[in-house]
Amino acid sequence: MRTYRFVSAGLLLVAVTLGGCQLAPTRIPEPPRQPEVLSSEPLRIERGCEVDGAVLVEYTVLQDGRTGNIEVSSGPECAREALVAWIASHRYAPQPADTPMRFEWILVTARRGS
C-alpha cells in the first residue's frame, strides 16, 4: 500500500511538472520594427561648433510620419539647433501609433586624409 502511494505521488509530481512545461510560449515574439525613414535633410553643423561627449536626442515619430516632441540634452547651442532642425526634417513611413525614439549623437572631427 505504501509503495502505491509513493508511485502515485511520483506520477502526480511528473504530471504537474510536464503540465507546467506546456504553458511555455511556443515561439519568441518578433522585436518591434524601427520606423522606416523615407527622407531627411543633411545634418548641417556650423564650423567651429565643438561638442564634448555624447548628446542625447529624444523625439516622437507621429502616426503621419512627421516628428514631434524633439528634445536635445545639454550641449552647445550650435549643435542643439542643428540636431533639432535635422530631426524635424525627417519623414517616416506612416505608423500605427506615435513611436518614441532616442539616440546618442557624438561629433567626430578629423583632418582630411588622416
Biopython code that builds the backbone (N, CA, C, O; Angstrom):
import numpy as np
from Bio.PDB.StructureBuilder import StructureBuilder

atoms = [
    (1, "MET", "N", (0.822, -1.174, 0.000)),
    (1, "MET", "CA", (0.000, 0.000, 0.000)),
    (1, "MET", "C", (0.877, 1.252, 0.000)),
    (1, "MET", "O", (0.584, 2.222, -0.700)),
    (2, "ARG", "N", (1.962, 1.225, 0.795)),
    (2, "ARG", "CA", (2.860, 2.371, 0.845)),
    (2, "ARG", "C", (3.527, 2.609, -0.503)),
    (2, "ARG", "O", (3.646, 3.759, -0.925)),
    (3, "THR", "N", (3.951, 1.587, -1.172)),
    (3, "THR", "CA", (4.588, 1.716, -2.473)),
    (3, "THR", "C", (3.636, 2.371, -3.458)),
    (3, "THR", "O", (4.046, 3.212, -4.259)),
    (4, "TYR", "N", (2.371, 1.992, -3.403)),
    (4, "TYR", "CA", (1.360, 2.552, -4.291)),
    (4, "TYR", "C", (1.236, 4.065, -4.082)),
    (4, "TYR", "O", (1.096, 4.814, -5.049)),
    (5, "ARG", "N", (1.288, 4.520, -2.815)),
    (5, "ARG", "CA", (1.179, 5.958, -2.519)),
    (5, "ARG", "C", (2.401, 6.704, -3.054)),
    (5, "ARG", "O", (2.260, 7.793, -3.612)),
    (6, "PHE", "N", (3.596, 6.137, -2.894)),
    (6, "PHE", "CA", (4.808, 6.798, -3.405)),
    (6, "PHE", "C", (4.774, 6.880, -4.928)),
    (6, "PHE", "O", (5.144, 7.903, -5.505)),
    (7, "VAL", "N", (4.333, 5.807, -5.577)),
    (7, "VAL", "CA", (4.243, 5.813, -7.035)),
    (7, "VAL", "C", (3.202, 6.840, -7.479)),
    (7, "VAL", "O", (3.439, 7.577, -8.436)),
    (8, "SER", "N", (2.062, 6.900, -6.806)),
    (8, "SER", "CA", (1.009, 7.864, -7.147)),
    (8, "SER", "C", (1.516, 9.288, -6.955)),
    (8, "SER", "O", (1.272, 10.153, -7.797)),
    (9, "ALA", "N", (2.217, 9.538, -5.854)),
    (9, "ALA", "CA", (2.761, 10.865, -5.592)),
    (9, "ALA", "C", (3.803, 11.224, -6.650)),
    (9, "ALA", "O", (3.853, 12.364, -7.112)),
    (10, "GLY", "N", (4.620, 10.269, -7.029)),
    (10, "GLY", "CA", (5.636, 10.498, -8.060)),
    (10, "GLY", "C", (5.006, 10.806, -9.408)),
    (10, "GLY", "O", (5.452, 11.712, -10.111)),
    (11, "LEU", "N", (3.968, 10.054, -9.776)),
    (11, "LEU", "CA", (3.277, 10.300, -11.042)),
    (11, "LEU", "C", (2.596, 11.671, -11.040)),
    (11, "LEU", "O", (2.586, 12.374, -12.050)),
    (12, "LEU", "N", (2.035, 12.033, -9.901)),
    (12, "LEU", "CA", (1.403, 13.341, -9.789)),
    (12, "LEU", "C", (2.438, 14.455, -9.962)),
    (12, "LEU", "O", (2.179, 15.444, -10.648)),
    (13, "LEU", "N", (3.601, 14.297, -9.346)),
    (13, "LEU", "CA", (4.669, 15.285, -9.466)),
    (13, "LEU", "C", (5.132, 15.411, -10.921)),
    (13, "LEU", "O", (5.339, 16.525, -11.402)),
    (14, "VAL", "N", (5.294, 14.304, -11.617)),
    (14, "VAL", "CA", (5.695, 14.316, -13.021)),
    (14, "VAL", "C", (4.625, 14.997, -13.870)),
    (14, "VAL", "O", (4.953, 15.781, -14.761)),
    (15, "ALA", "N", (3.357, 14.710, -13.608)),
    (15, "ALA", "CA", (2.266, 15.310, -14.379)),
    (15, "ALA", "C", (2.218, 16.821, -14.175)),
    (15, "ALA", "O", (2.011, 17.564, -15.134)),
    (16, "VAL", "N", (2.405, 17.282, -12.949)),
    (16, "VAL", "CA", (2.392, 18.719, -12.674)),
    (16, "VAL", "C", (3.584, 19.392, -13.358)),
    (16, "VAL", "O", (3.446, 20.473, -13.931)),
    (17, "THR", "N", (4.734, 18.762, -13.297)),
    (17, "THR", "CA", (5.925, 19.323, -13.933)),
    (17, "THR", "C", (5.745, 19.414, -15.435)),
    (17, "THR", "O", (6.035, 20.456, -16.023)),
    (18, "LEU", "N", (5.280, 18.362, -16.066)),
    (18, "LEU", "CA", (5.077, 18.368, -17.512)),
    (18, "LEU", "C", (3.956, 19.329, -17.912)),
    (18, "LEU", "O", (4.028, 19.965, -18.963)),
    (19, "GLY", "N", (2.947, 19.433, -17.092)),
    (19, "GLY", "CA", (1.858, 20.371, -17.373)),
    (19, "GLY", "C", (2.354, 21.796, -17.387)),
    (19, "GLY", "O", (1.909, 22.596, -18.209)),
    (20, "GLY", "N", (3.268, 22.131, -16.490)),
    (20, "GLY", "CA", (3.842, 23.473, -16.464)),
    (20, "GLY", "C", (4.661, 23.765, -17.697)),
    (20, "GLY", "O", (4.723, 24.914, -18.135)),
    (21, "CYS", "N", (5.296, 22.753, -18.273)),
    (21, "CYS", "CA", (6.101, 22.944, -19.478)),
    (21, "CYS", "C", (5.226, 23.320, -20.665)),
    (21, "CYS", "O", (5.682, 24.019, -21.571)),
    (22, "GLN", "N", (4.000, 22.877, -20.674)),
    (22, "GLN", "CA", (3.119, 23.178, -21.793)),
    (22, "GLN", "C", (2.689, 24.642, -21.801)),
    (22, "GLN", "O", (2.181, 25.119, -22.816)),
    (23, "LEU", "N", (2.877, 25.365, -20.703)),
    (23, "LEU", "CA", (2.497, 26.767, -20.636)),
    (23, "LEU", "C", (3.559, 27.683, -21.234)),
    (23, "LEU", "O", (3.318, 28.876, -21.421)),
    (24, "ALA", "N", (4.721, 27.137, -21.530)),
    (24, "ALA", "CA", (5.800, 27.938, -22.107)),
    (24, "ALA", "C", (5.399, 28.403, -23.508)),
    (24, "ALA", "O", (4.720, 27.665, -24.221)),
    (25, "PRO", "N", (5.805, 29.616, -23.922)),
    (25, "PRO", "CA", (5.447, 30.088, -25.267)),
    (25, "PRO", "C", (6.042, 29.181, -26.333)),
    (25, "PRO", "O", (7.143, 28.651, -26.176)),
    (26, "THR", "N", (5.306, 29.014, -27.407)),
    (26, "THR", "CA", (5.771, 28.129, -28.477)),
    (26, "THR", "C", (6.760, 28.833, -29.395)),
    (26, "THR", "O", (7.566, 28.175, -30.053)),
    (27, "ARG", "N", (6.712, 30.195, -29.450)),
    (27, "ARG", "CA", (7.694, 30.906, -30.257)),
    (27, "ARG", "C", (7.988, 32.259, -29.607)),
    (27, "ARG", "O", (7.149, 32.823, -28.905)),
    (28, "ILE", "N", (9.166, 32.752, -29.850)),
    (28, "ILE", "CA", (9.579, 34.043, -29.297)),
    (28, "ILE", "C", (9.011, 35.144, -30.187)),
    (28, "ILE", "O", (9.145, 35.077, -31.408)),
    (29, "PRO", "N", (8.376, 36.156, -29.593)),
    (29, "PRO", "CA", (7.796, 37.214, -30.428)),
    (29, "PRO", "C", (8.873, 38.041, -31.117)),
    (29, "PRO", "O", (9.986, 38.185, -30.610)),
    (30, "GLU", "N", (8.524, 38.578, -32.276)),
    (30, "GLU", "CA", (9.430, 39.429, -33.041)),
    (30, "GLU", "C", (9.670, 40.737, -32.276)),
    (30, "GLU", "O", (8.751, 41.248, -31.636)),
    (31, "PRO", "N", (10.890, 41.283, -32.335)),
    (31, "PRO", "CA", (11.118, 42.591, -31.717)),
    (31, "PRO", "C", (10.364, 43.655, -32.512)),
    (31, "PRO", "O", (10.102, 43.462, -33.699)),
    (32, "PRO", "N", (10.011, 44.773, -31.877)),
    (32, "PRO", "CA", (9.300, 45.813, -32.619)),
    (32, "PRO", "C", (10.165, 46.363, -33.753)),
    (32, "PRO", "O", (11.379, 46.508, -33.607)),
    (33, "ARG", "N", (9.532, 46.663, -34.870)),
    (33, "ARG", "CA", (10.258, 47.200, -36.025)),
    (33, "ARG", "C", (10.507, 48.675, -35.837)),
    (33, "ARG", "O", (9.652, 49.402, -35.332)),
    (34, "GLN", "N", (11.682, 49.116, -36.244)),
    (34, "GLN", "CA", (12.008, 50.534, -36.211)),
    (34, "GLN", "C", (11.263, 51.232, -37.346)),
    (34, "GLN", "O", (11.149, 50.680, -38.440)),
    (35, "PRO", "N", (10.757, 52.433, -37.100)),
    (35, "PRO", "CA", (10.097, 53.167, -38.181)),
    (35, "PRO", "C", (11.056, 53.382, -39.359)),
    (35, "PRO", "O", (12.254, 53.590, -39.164)),
    (36, "GLU", "N", (10.520, 53.330, -40.571)),
    (36, "GLU", "CA", (11.322, 53.475, -41.786)),
    (36, "GLU", "C", (11.448, 54.950, -42.154)),
    (36, "GLU", "O", (10.441, 55.637, -42.324)),
    (37, "VAL", "N", (12.683, 55.439, -42.279)),
    (37, "VAL", "CA", (12.942, 56.819, -42.691)),
    (37, "VAL", "C", (12.761, 56.905, -44.203)),
    (37, "VAL", "O", (13.403, 56.171, -44.954)),
    (38, "LEU", "N", (11.884, 57.804, -44.643)),
    (38, "LEU", "CA", (11.663, 57.994, -46.081)),
    (38, "LEU", "C", (12.547, 59.102, -46.638)),
    (38, "LEU", "O", (13.014, 59.011, -47.773)),
    (39, "SER", "N", (12.780, 60.149, -45.847)),
    (39, "SER", "CA", (13.627, 61.247, -46.307)),
    (39, "SER", "C", (14.085, 62.084, -45.119)),
    (39, "SER", "O", (13.480, 62.059, -44.047)),
    (40, "SER", "N", (15.170, 62.826, -45.337)),
    (40, "SER", "CA", (15.651, 63.797, -44.353)),
    (40, "SER", "C", (16.654, 64.710, -45.036)),
    (40, "SER", "O", (17.282, 64.341, -46.029)),
    (41, "GLU", "N", (16.790, 65.900, -44.489)),
    (41, "GLU", "CA", (17.816, 66.833, -44.956)),
    (41, "GLU", "C", (19.152, 66.399, -44.358)),
    (41, "GLU", "O", (19.173, 65.672, -43.365)),
    (42, "PRO", "N", (20.274, 66.835, -44.951)),
    (42, "PRO", "CA", (21.566, 66.526, -44.329)),
    (42, "PRO", "C", (21.732, 67.296, -43.017)),
    (42, "PRO", "O", (21.181, 68.384, -42.853)),
    (43, "LEU", "N", (22.485, 66.728, -42.103)),
    (43, "LEU", "CA", (22.801, 67.400, -40.850)),
    (43, "LEU", "C", (23.850, 68.459, -41.143)),
    (43, "LEU", "O", (24.905, 68.161, -41.702)),
    (44, "ARG", "N", (23.554, 69.706, -40.763)),
    (44, "ARG", "CA", (24.477, 70.815, -41.019)),
    (44, "ARG", "C", (24.927, 71.410, -39.692)),
    (44, "ARG", "O", (24.141, 72.039, -38.983)),
    (45, "ILE", "N", (26.206, 71.203, -39.365)),
    (45, "ILE", "CA", (26.807, 71.741, -38.142)),
    (45, "ILE", "C", (27.717, 72.900, -38.536)),
    (45, "ILE", "O", (28.526, 72.779, -39.456)),
    (46, "GLU", "N", (27.579, 74.021, -37.834)),
    (46, "GLU", "CA", (28.427, 75.191, -38.114)),
    (46, "GLU", "C", (29.897, 74.840, -37.901)),
    (46, "GLU", "O", (30.240, 74.048, -37.023)),
    (47, "ARG", "N", (30.744, 75.436, -38.707)),
    (47, "ARG", "CA", (32.197, 75.299, -38.481)),
    (47, "ARG", "C", (32.522, 75.907, -37.133)),
    (47, "ARG", "O", (31.975, 76.948, -36.771)),
    (48, "GLY", "N", (33.395, 75.274, -36.399)),
    (48, "GLY", "CA", (33.789, 75.775, -35.089)),
    (48, "GLY", "C", (32.879, 75.324, -33.960)),
    (48, "GLY", "O", (33.163, 75.606, -32.796)),
    (49, "CYS", "N", (31.792, 74.629, -34.275)),
    (49, "CYS", "CA", (30.899, 74.098, -33.235)),
    (49, "CYS", "C", (31.577, 72.880, -32.627)),
    (49, "CYS", "O", (31.771, 71.869, -33.303)),
    (50, "GLU", "N", (31.933, 72.973, -31.361)),
    (50, "GLU", "CA", (32.627, 71.875, -30.697)),
    (50, "GLU", "C", (31.734, 71.250, -29.635)),
    (50, "GLU", "O", (31.089, 71.947, -28.851)),
    (51, "VAL", "N", (31.711, 69.938, -29.628)),
    (51, "VAL", "CA", (30.867, 69.192, -28.692)),
    (51, "VAL", "C", (31.748, 68.223, -27.928)),
    (51, "VAL", "O", (32.488, 67.445, -28.528)),
    (52, "ASP", "N", (31.671, 68.267, -26.610)),
    (52, "ASP", "CA", (32.390, 67.303, -25.765)),
    (52, "ASP", "C", (31.414, 66.228, -25.321)),
    (52, "ASP", "O", (30.414, 66.525, -24.668)),
    (53, "GLY", "N", (31.696, 64.999, -25.667)),
    (53, "GLY", "CA", (30.861, 63.887, -25.229)),
    (53, "GLY", "C", (29.633, 63.698, -26.106)),
    (53, "GLY", "O", (29.486, 64.320, -27.158)),
    (54, "ALA", "N", (28.758, 62.816, -25.635)),
    (54, "ALA", "CA", (27.560, 62.447, -26.380)),
    (54, "ALA", "C", (26.419, 63.404, -26.070)),
    (54, "ALA", "O", (26.347, 63.985, -24.987)),
    (55, "VAL", "N", (25.536, 63.554, -27.037)),
    (55, "VAL", "CA", (24.331, 64.366, -26.888)),
    (55, "VAL", "C", (23.151, 63.426, -27.070)),
    (55, "VAL", "O", (23.063, 62.725, -28.078)),
    (56, "LEU", "N", (22.245, 63.405, -26.104)),
    (56, "LEU", "CA", (21.061, 62.548, -26.176)),
    (56, "LEU", "C", (19.964, 63.281, -26.923)),
    (56, "LEU", "O", (19.624, 64.417, -26.590)),
    (57, "VAL", "N", (19.407, 62.622, -27.943)),
    (57, "VAL", "CA", (18.319, 63.184, -28.738)),
    (57, "VAL", "C", (17.101, 62.290, -28.553)),
    (57, "VAL", "O", (17.168, 61.081, -28.773)),
    (58, "GLU", "N", (15.981, 62.898, -28.146)),
    (58, "GLU", "CA", (14.728, 62.164, -27.969)),
    (58, "GLU", "C", (13.636, 62.868, -28.760)),
    (58, "GLU", "O", (13.567, 64.096, -28.779)),
    (59, "TYR", "N", (12.779, 62.081, -29.416)),
    (59, "TYR", "CA", (11.677, 62.651, -30.194)),
    (59, "TYR", "C", (10.614, 61.586, -30.410)),
    (59, "TYR", "O", (10.779, 60.431, -30.017)),
    (60, "THR", "N", (9.520, 61.997, -31.043)),
    (60, "THR", "CA", (8.425, 61.082, -31.322)),
    (60, "THR", "C", (8.189, 61.054, -32.822)),
    (60, "THR", "O", (8.130, 62.099, -33.469)),
    (61, "VAL", "N", (8.054, 59.847, -33.374)),
    (61, "VAL", "CA", (7.602, 59.701, -34.754)),
    (61, "VAL", "C", (6.085, 59.628, -34.669)),
    (61, "VAL", "O", (5.525, 58.695, -34.093)),
    (62, "LEU", "N", (5.425, 60.634, -35.257)),
    (62, "LEU", "CA", (3.962, 60.706, -35.207)),
    (62, "LEU", "C", (3.345, 59.752, -36.224)),
    (62, "LEU", "O", (4.018, 59.298, -37.149)),
    (63, "GLN", "N", (2.073, 59.456, -36.048)),
    (63, "GLN", "CA", (1.408, 58.495, -36.927)),
    (63, "GLN", "C", (1.492, 58.881, -38.399)),
    (63, "GLN", "O", (1.563, 58.005, -39.261)),
    (64, "ASP", "N", (1.484, 60.169, -38.698)),
    (64, "ASP", "CA", (1.532, 60.596, -40.104)),
    (64, "ASP", "C", (2.952, 60.628, -40.672)),
    (64, "ASP", "O", (3.136, 60.992, -41.833)),
    (65, "GLY", "N", (3.972, 60.247, -39.867)),
    (65, "GLY", "CA", (5.344, 60.163, -40.350)),
    (65, "GLY", "C", (6.198, 61.382, -40.041)),
    (65, "GLY", "O", (7.409, 61.356, -40.259)),
    (66, "ARG", "N", (5.581, 62.460, -39.534)),
    (66, "ARG", "CA", (6.369, 63.623, -39.132)),
    (66, "ARG", "C", (6.989, 63.361, -37.759)),
    (66, "ARG", "O", (6.682, 62.361, -37.111)),
    (67, "THR", "N", (7.871, 64.275, -37.322)),
    (67, "THR", "CA", (8.467, 64.151, -35.995)),
    (67, "THR", "C", (7.923, 65.246, -35.089)),
    (67, "THR", "O", (7.520, 66.311, -35.555)),
    (68, "GLY", "N", (7.918, 64.973, -33.801)),
    (68, "GLY", "CA", (7.453, 65.944, -32.821)),
    (68, "GLY", "C", (8.127, 65.710, -31.487)),
    (68, "GLY", "O", (8.867, 64.740, -31.318)),
    (69, "ASN", "N", (7.873, 66.595, -30.540)),
    (69, "ASN", "CA", (8.416, 66.480, -29.175)),
    (69, "ASN", "C", (9.931, 66.293, -29.181)),
    (69, "ASN", "O", (10.458, 65.459, -28.444)),
    (70, "ILE", "N", (10.622, 67.057, -30.002)),
    (70, "ILE", "CA", (12.078, 66.913, -30.147)),
    (70, "ILE", "C", (12.771, 67.560, -28.951)),
    (70, "ILE", "O", (12.560, 68.738, -28.666)),
    (71, "GLU", "N", (13.595, 66.785, -28.258)),
    (71, "GLU", "CA", (14.365, 67.278, -27.124)),
    (71, "GLU", "C", (15.820, 66.845, -27.287)),
    (71, "GLU", "O", (16.112, 65.689, -27.593)),
    (72, "VAL", "N", (16.712, 67.790, -27.075)),
    (72, "VAL", "CA", (18.148, 67.518, -27.180)),
    (72, "VAL", "C", (18.774, 67.847, -25.831)),
    (72, "VAL", "O", (18.576, 68.938, -25.295)),
    (73, "SER", "N", (19.534, 66.894, -25.285)),
    (73, "SER", "CA", (20.164, 67.107, -23.979)),
    (73, "SER", "C", (21.217, 68.190, -24.072)),
    (73, "SER", "O", (21.428, 68.777, -25.133)),
    (74, "SER", "N", (21.859, 68.442, -22.988)),
    (74, "SER", "CA", (22.859, 69.509, -22.926)),
    (74, "SER", "C", (23.896, 69.380, -24.036)),
    (74, "SER", "O", (24.224, 68.284, -24.490)),
    (75, "GLY", "N", (24.384, 70.507, -24.444)),
    (75, "GLY", "CA", (25.378, 70.608, -25.498)),
    (75, "GLY", "C", (25.389, 72.042, -25.951)),
    (75, "GLY", "O", (24.505, 72.808, -25.568)),
    (76, "PRO", "N", (26.353, 72.435, -26.751)),
    (76, "PRO", "CA", (26.378, 73.813, -27.216)),
    (76, "PRO", "C", (25.147, 74.120, -28.075)),
    (76, "PRO", "O", (24.613, 73.244, -28.756)),
    (77, "GLU", "N", (24.718, 75.362, -28.029)),
    (77, "GLU", "CA", (23.521, 75.789, -28.765)),
    (77, "GLU", "C", (23.633, 75.472, -30.254)),
    (77, "GLU", "O", (22.646, 75.092, -30.883)),
    (78, "CYS", "N", (24.835, 75.627, -30.824)),
    (78, "CYS", "CA", (25.012, 75.361, -32.258)),
    (78, "CYS", "C", (24.679, 73.906, -32.602)),
    (78, "CYS", "O", (24.070, 73.645, -33.640)),
    (79, "ALA", "N", (25.061, 72.974, -31.763)),
    (79, "ALA", "CA", (24.780, 71.554, -32.003)),
    (79, "ALA", "C", (23.310, 71.243, -31.745)),
    (79, "ALA", "O", (22.683, 70.501, -32.500)),
    (80, "ARG", "N", (22.769, 71.811, -30.679)),
    (80, "ARG", "CA", (21.364, 71.550, -30.344)),
    (80, "ARG", "C", (20.433, 72.045, -31.450)),
    (80, "ARG", "O", (19.506, 71.338, -31.844)),
    (81, "GLU", "N", (20.677, 73.255, -31.950)),
    (81, "GLU", "CA", (19.842, 73.793, -33.028)),
    (81, "GLU", "C", (19.952, 72.944, -34.291)),
    (81, "GLU", "O", (18.947, 72.664, -34.944)),
    (82, "ALA", "N", (21.168, 72.534, -34.634)),
    (82, "ALA", "CA", (21.377, 71.723, -35.832)),
    (82, "ALA", "C", (20.664, 70.372, -35.713)),
    (82, "ALA", "O", (20.049, 69.906, -36.672)),
    (83, "LEU", "N", (20.747, 69.754, -34.548)),
    (83, "LEU", "CA", (20.106, 68.449, -34.358)),
    (83, "LEU", "C", (18.581, 68.568, -34.392)),
    (83, "LEU", "O", (17.911, 67.712, -34.969)),
    (84, "VAL", "N", (18.025, 69.619, -33.781)),
    (84, "VAL", "CA", (16.569, 69.811, -33.816)),
    (84, "VAL", "C", (16.099, 70.011, -35.252)),
    (84, "VAL", "O", (15.110, 69.407, -35.666)),
    (85, "ALA", "N", (16.797, 70.852, -36.019)),
    (85, "ALA", "CA", (16.417, 71.091, -37.417)),
    (85, "ALA", "C", (16.519, 69.807, -38.238)),
    (85, "ALA", "O", (15.667, 69.532, -39.083)),
    (86, "TRP", "N", (17.558, 69.031, -37.984)),
    (86, "TRP", "CA", (17.755, 67.784, -38.733)),
    (86, "TRP", "C", (16.650, 66.784, -38.437)),
    (86, "TRP", "O", (16.073, 66.210, -39.361)),
    (87, "ILE", "N", (16.346, 66.567, -37.164)),
    (87, "ILE", "CA", (15.286, 65.615, -36.799)),
    (87, "ILE", "C", (13.939, 66.109, -37.314)),
    (87, "ILE", "O", (13.125, 65.303, -37.765)),
    (88, "ALA", "N", (13.686, 67.415, -37.256)),
    (88, "ALA", "CA", (12.423, 67.963, -37.753)),
    (88, "ALA", "C", (12.258, 67.719, -39.258)),
    (88, "ALA", "O", (11.133, 67.656, -39.754)),
    (89, "SER", "N", (13.373, 67.583, -39.986)),
    (89, "SER", "CA", (13.306, 67.352, -41.434)),
    (89, "SER", "C", (13.005, 65.893, -41.794)),
    (89, "SER", "O", (12.665, 65.603, -42.942)),
    (90, "HIS", "N", (13.123, 64.984, -40.844)),
    (90, "HIS", "CA", (12.888, 63.560, -41.126)),
    (90, "HIS", "C", (11.408, 63.310, -41.447)),
    (90, "HIS", "O", (10.514, 63.881, -40.822)),
    (91, "ARG", "N", (11.181, 62.450, -42.426)),
    (91, "ARG", "CA", (9.838, 61.953, -42.723)),
    (91, "ARG", "C", (9.917, 60.436, -42.708)),
    (91, "ARG", "O", (10.784, 59.831, -43.340)),
    (92, "TYR", "N", (8.992, 59.839, -41.972)),
    (92, "TYR", "CA", (8.942, 58.387, -41.811)),
    (92, "TYR", "C", (7.711, 57.826, -42.506)),
    (92, "TYR", "O", (6.772, 58.557, -42.823)),
    (93, "ALA", "N", (7.729, 56.529, -42.737)),
    (93, "ALA", "CA", (6.534, 55.850, -43.225)),
    (93, "ALA", "C", (5.452, 55.976, -42.149)),
    (93, "ALA", "O", (5.774, 55.982, -40.961)),
    (94, "PRO", "N", (4.168, 56.079, -42.543)),
    (94, "PRO", "CA", (3.102, 56.185, -41.545)),
    (94, "PRO", "C", (3.179, 55.055, -40.516)),
    (94, "PRO", "O", (3.530, 53.919, -40.837)),
    (95, "GLN", "N", (2.841, 55.400, -39.273)),
    (95, "GLN", "CA", (2.941, 54.469, -38.145)),
    (95, "GLN", "C", (1.551, 54.127, -37.606)),
    (95, "GLN", "O", (0.635, 54.942, -37.710)),
    (96, "PRO", "N", (1.382, 52.929, -37.031)),
    (96, "PRO", "CA", (0.091, 52.597, -36.417)),
    (96, "PRO", "C", (-0.162, 53.413, -35.139)),
    (96, "PRO", "O", (-1.308, 53.575, -34.720)),
    (97, "ALA", "N", (0.906, 53.920, -34.529)),
    (97, "ALA", "CA", (0.790, 54.717, -33.301)),
    (97, "ALA", "C", (2.016, 55.605, -33.192)),
    (97, "ALA", "O", (3.044, 55.329, -33.812)),
    (98, "ASP", "N", (1.912, 56.685, -32.398)),
    (98, "ASP", "CA", (3.083, 57.520, -32.143)),
    (98, "ASP", "C", (4.172, 56.655, -31.521)),
    (98, "ASP", "O", (3.895, 55.847, -30.635)),
    (99, "THR", "N", (5.418, 56.823, -31.985)),
    (99, "THR", "CA", (6.522, 55.969, -31.566)),
    (99, "THR", "C", (7.651, 56.805, -30.979)),
    (99, "THR", "O", (8.239, 57.625, -31.685)),
    (100, "PRO", "N", (7.968, 56.612, -29.686)),
    (100, "PRO", "CA", (9.098, 57.352, -29.101)),
    (100, "PRO", "C", (10.427, 56.810, -29.625)),
    (100, "PRO", "O", (10.602, 55.605, -29.801)),
    (101, "MET", "N", (11.359, 57.734, -29.868)),
    (101, "MET", "CA", (12.677, 57.374, -30.376)),
    (101, "MET", "C", (13.720, 58.103, -29.543)),
    (101, "MET", "O", (13.441, 59.147, -28.952)),
    (102, "ARG", "N", (14.927, 57.541, -29.503)),
    (102, "ARG", "CA", (16.053, 58.199, -28.826)),
    (102, "ARG", "C", (17.353, 57.622, -29.341)),
    (102, "ARG", "O", (17.430, 56.451, -29.713)),
    (103, "PHE", "N", (18.393, 58.477, -29.356)),
    (103, "PHE", "CA", (19.723, 58.022, -29.724)),
    (103, "PHE", "C", (20.738, 58.988, -29.133)),
    (103, "PHE", "O", (20.409, 60.117, -28.772)),
    (104, "GLU", "N", (21.975, 58.522, -29.042)),
    (104, "GLU", "CA", (23.083, 59.364, -28.617)),
    (104, "GLU", "C", (23.876, 59.761, -29.847)),
    (104, "GLU", "O", (24.206, 58.922, -30.685)),
    (105, "TRP", "N", (24.178, 61.045, -29.949)),
    (105, "TRP", "CA", (24.916, 61.575, -31.082)),
    (105, "TRP", "C", (26.260, 62.081, -30.588)),
    (105, "TRP", "O", (26.343, 62.738, -29.550)),
    (106, "ILE", "N", (27.313, 61.772, -31.339)),
    (106, "ILE", "CA", (28.668, 62.199, -30.992)),
    (106, "ILE", "C", (29.293, 62.869, -32.215)),
    (106, "ILE", "O", (29.280, 62.305, -33.309)),
    (107, "LEU", "N", (29.836, 64.063, -32.032)),
    (107, "LEU", "CA", (30.520, 64.756, -33.121)),
    (107, "LEU", "C", (31.951, 64.269, -33.187)),
    (107, "LEU", "O", (32.694, 64.366, -32.210)),
    (108, "VAL", "N", (32.334, 63.748, -34.332)),
    (108, "VAL", "CA", (33.706, 63.274, -34.549)),
    (108, "VAL", "C", (34.313, 64.145, -35.625)),
    (108, "VAL", "O", (33.760, 64.264, -36.718)),
    (109, "THR", "N", (35.449, 64.756, -35.324)),
    (109, "THR", "CA", (36.124, 65.584, -36.320)),
    (109, "THR", "C", (37.509, 65.004, -36.598)),
    (109, "THR", "O", (38.159, 64.425, -35.728)),
    (110, "ALA", "N", (37.925, 65.184, -37.838)),
    (110, "ALA", "CA", (39.255, 64.707, -38.246)),
    (110, "ALA", "C", (39.699, 65.513, -39.448)),
    (110, "ALA", "O", (38.873, 66.055, -40.183)),
    (111, "ARG", "N", (40.987, 65.589, -39.645)),
    (111, "ARG", "CA", (41.525, 66.256, -40.820)),
    (111, "ARG", "C", (41.380, 65.345, -42.013)),
    (111, "ARG", "O", (41.419, 64.122, -41.887)),
    (112, "ARG", "N", (41.212, 65.946, -43.164)),
    (112, "ARG", "CA", (41.151, 65.138, -44.392)),
    (112, "ARG", "C", (42.448, 64.372, -44.571)),
    (112, "ARG", "O", (43.538, 64.894, -44.339)),
    (113, "GLY", "N", (42.305, 63.128, -44.987)),
    (113, "GLY", "CA", (43.479, 62.313, -45.243)),
    (113, "GLY", "C", (44.102, 61.701, -44.004)),
    (113, "GLY", "O", (45.142, 61.049, -44.095)),
    (114, "SER", "N", (43.484, 61.899, -42.845)),
    (114, "SER", "CA", (44.087, 61.345, -41.622)),
    (114, "SER", "C", (43.539, 59.980, -41.323)),
    (114, "SER", "O", (43.930, 59.361, -40.333)),
]
sb = StructureBuilder()
sb.init_structure("model")
sb.init_model(0)
sb.init_chain("A")
sb.init_seg("    ")
for serial, (resi, resn, name, xyz) in enumerate(atoms, 1):
    if name == "N":
        sb.init_residue(resn, " ", resi, " ")
    sb.init_atom(name, np.array(xyz, "f"), 0.0, 1.0, " ", f" {name:<3s}", serial, name[0])
structure = sb.get_structure()
